[in-house]
Amino acid sequence: MVSPPVLIIAFNRPETTERVFAAVRQARPAKLFLACDAPRSHRAGEAELVAEVRRILQQVDWPCEVKTRFLEQNLGCGRAVSSAIEWFLNDA
């Protein structure tokens, strides 16, 4: 059975990302897309949270094609999410 590709869109919540990633790890998809917006420069501590989220997302420990889209400039919730979905649909 072919597993469908999976997209994880994350931002600044390591605990939530850890739970979602654990569930995805159990499914072991063959193709995994990881998208994360950049931290907002005016939010203290957000860069560290985003870095932790990205570290969690990079812990793929099963045979899998991984594609990442880790933005360098913050697009905001609307644009970051919609562009991540478009990126996923164009390549999945």
N, C-alpha and C positions, 0 to 999 in steps of 0.2 A: 504494500500500500504506500502510495506516495504521500508524504506529508505536505501540507500547504505551507507556503512561506509565511513567516511571522514578522510583524513590525512592532517594535517597542519604541514608543515616544516617551521620553523622560525629560526632566529638567532639574529641579533642585530638592527632590525629596528622596534621600537615600533609603530610608526605611521602606517606603512604598516600592521603590525600584527593586530593592532586595526581595520583597515578597513576590512581585511580578516575575522577576528573573528566575526565582526558584520554581515557580509554576511552569514557566517556559522550559526550563532545564529538564523537568520531568517529561515534557512532551518531546524533547530532543528534535526540533524541526531540522530539516536538511538545509534550509536557507533562512537566515536570520538577518533582518534589517534593524539597525540601531540608530535612532535619531535623538539628538540632544541639542537644545538651543544653548547659546552662550550665556554666561551670567550677565546680569545688568550691572553696569559699572557703578551705579549710585546706591547699590544695596550691599551694605557691609556684611561680610561673611558668605555671600552667595557664591563667590568664586570657589571657595572650599567645598561647599555643598555640591556644586556642579561637578567639580573634579572627583568627588567621591562617587557620585552617580555614574560618571563615565568609567571609573575604575571597576565598579560592580558590573557594568554592561560588558566589559572586556574579559570577563571570566568565563568565557565559553570553553567548556571542557569535554565536548563531544564532537564527533566528526560533523562539520557543518560549514557551509559557505556563509561567511559573515561580510556584510557591507555596513559601513558606518557613515554617518552624516553628523559630525560633531561641528556645529557652527562656531565661527570665530567672532562673529558679531551678533548681538542679541536682536532677534526679529520680533519678539513678543509672541504671546500665546497664539493669536490668530494666524499670523503669517508663518510662524515656525511650524505649527501643527499642519496647516493646509499644505505647505510646501513639502513637508515630510511625507504626507499621504500621497501627494502627486509623485514624488521621487520613488516611493515604494511601488505604486501602481504602474509606473513607466518601466520598472525593471523586474517586477515580480513575474 
